[in-house]
């Protein structure tokens, strides 16, 4: 009997979990979680999911327990994991902004730069990244691993913290001031190096990567189609941004053309009035599920 071919896929448990599941669903992989299990269901017989903390995924991928997984660049670097990076995935738990690991002190602190942390105490979850950063600046300080609520420790327990932020709102709420940025991090799809050498596994992982990129690329774009008189076509095409060249085809009625294109959603509100003034009719804007280049 032939052994079933599968890849073991690490899904990040924690802050990235909901966003990762949403992106996977948009890519075509529907995932269902069981609150008492670390083995989610996925509607693809060639994928076995494992729900694992993002901080640990790169280690398990490197060791071969997982063939691939989604985790942040920050945790790959923190763990020093030797893995194959397949693709960058631009998303986060709340926005499309990268996560930033920043060095912070209380607003009232006299510390203005990293050099002034010589001999001081710093709390963080990314001990290795912080140690490397201090070494680059020739600073020796006591680094403590923080199990959470790091912002609260900045006033009473330590002199500074290295903490992750997307928008900075939590830092402002805790009256903290950013001194420097250590790392800007985005999620990555990574693969075990041996799995990457396996032709079947590599093809499967590359397919997942392609669909995820297509789903993410579609999030900021919309499709648009409209009809225009042929005499006005060249004038419209000069104004119309497109992923490539727009598709233009003749209508059954003489003298009219149908135009279809993909544009950035942010410019649609400006394009539609401009199209209307040039005589476009039947303008339709529609959402996209995937844009595969």
Secondary structure, DSSP 8 states (H G I E B T S, - for coil): ------EEEEEEESTTHHHHHHHHHHHT--EE--TT-S--EES-TTEEEEEEEHHHHHHHHHHTS-SEEEEEHHHHHHHT---EEEEEE---SSSSS-EEEEEEEETT-S--SGGGGTT-EEEES-HHHHHHHHHHTT---EEEE--S-HHHHHHHT-SEEEEEESSSHHHHHTTEEEEEEEEEE-EEEEE-HHHHHSHHHHHHHHHHHHHHHHHHHHTTEEEEEEEEEGGGHHHHHHH---SSS-EEEE-SSTTEEEEEEEEEHHHHHHHHHHHHHTT-EEEEEEE-S----
